[in-house]
Amino acid sequence: MNDTLLYHNPSCSKSRAALQLLRDRGVEPTLVPYLETPPTVEALRELIGMLGVAPRQLLRTGEAEFADLGLGSEATTDEDMLQAMATHPRLIERPVFVRGGRAVIGRPPERVLELL
């Protein structure tokens, strides 16, 4: 299995820019079209572990689903956030680059270079 992945949304300019930065350096990651094939809660747990962040830091708080689901509430648990991201993948921050058991959120896109 390729351990170089990019959780990618081709409609997102940041995601496209991160992919181009990687390709310009000879890295061809396996693209994970997470909007079409959302990660499971377990896969999200693993990804968050590699990122070394809390689930909230992987959430896109500007998406309508964030407000609609009440995810900004103090009562929202990590498990609630993981379940929301698995069910509503638009909530997942993008892009996320994974390499060698580590991961980074590509915002700004140049952050993906930290794992090269």
N, C-alpha and C positions, 0 to 999 in steps of 0.2 A: 504494500500500500504506500502511496505517495504521502509523505508527512509534510509536504509543502502545499498548503491549501490557501485559497482566498475565498472567503465568504463574500460573494460578489453580487452586486445589482447593476446590470449593464445600463440601467436608466440613470444611475447616480454618477455625477461628474467626478466626485471624490473617488469612487470605486474604480472608474475607468482610469483616472490619473494614477492611482496606486498600481493597477495592473500594468500600465505603460512603464512606470518607473522600474518595476520588477523585470519586465521583458527587456528593457533597455540595458539591464545588467545581466542578461542571459538566464534569468530565472523564469521558468514556465510553470506556475503553480497549477494544481488541479483546481478548477473553478467549482465552487459550491453555490449553485443557484438557490439560495436559501428561501427566496420567495416562492419558488415552485416546489421545493422539497424542504419544508421547514425542519430544523433540527429538533430532536426529541428533548424532553426535559433533561434526560441523562447526558445527552451530547452538550447541551447548554451548560450543565454543571461542570463538565470536563473543560469546556472552552473558558468558562469563568475562572476555573482553577489555573489554567495556563496564563490567563491574562493577569491574575493576581488582583482582581477587583471584586467589588460587591455586585450582585445582579443589577442593582439600580444604575450602575455606571455603564451597563451595556444597553440600557433602554433609551430609545429616542423619545424624549419627553414632549417633543413638538407634534407628534402624530396624534390625530383625532382619537385613535383607540386608547391612547394613554389617559386622556381626560374621560372618555366614555366609560372606561373600566375602573375609574377611580384610583389609578395606580399612584397618584401623588399623595394619597392618604397616609398618615403616620401608621395606620393599622395594617397597611399592606406588608405582607411578609415576603421574604426572599422566595419562598415556594410559590406565592401568588404571582410574583414577577416572572419566574421561570415558566410557569404554566401559561401566562399571558403571552410571552415571547414565542413559545412553542405553538400556540393557537393562532397568534396574530404576528407572523414573522416580520411585518413592516415595522414592528416595535424594536427590532434588533438594530443596533448601531452598525454602520457599515463604513468602509470595508473592514473585515478582520482578517489579518494575515497570520497563518500558523506555520511554524517551521521548527523542526527539532524539539518538539515538546514545549515550545514557548509560543506565545501569541501576543499580538499588539493590535490595537484599534488604529486604523489608518486615517486619523484625523489630527493633524493634516496628513495628506497622503504620504509625505516623506517619512513618516514614522515607520512605514513598512521596512525601510532600509536598516532599521535598528537590528533586525534579525538576520541580516546578510553577513 
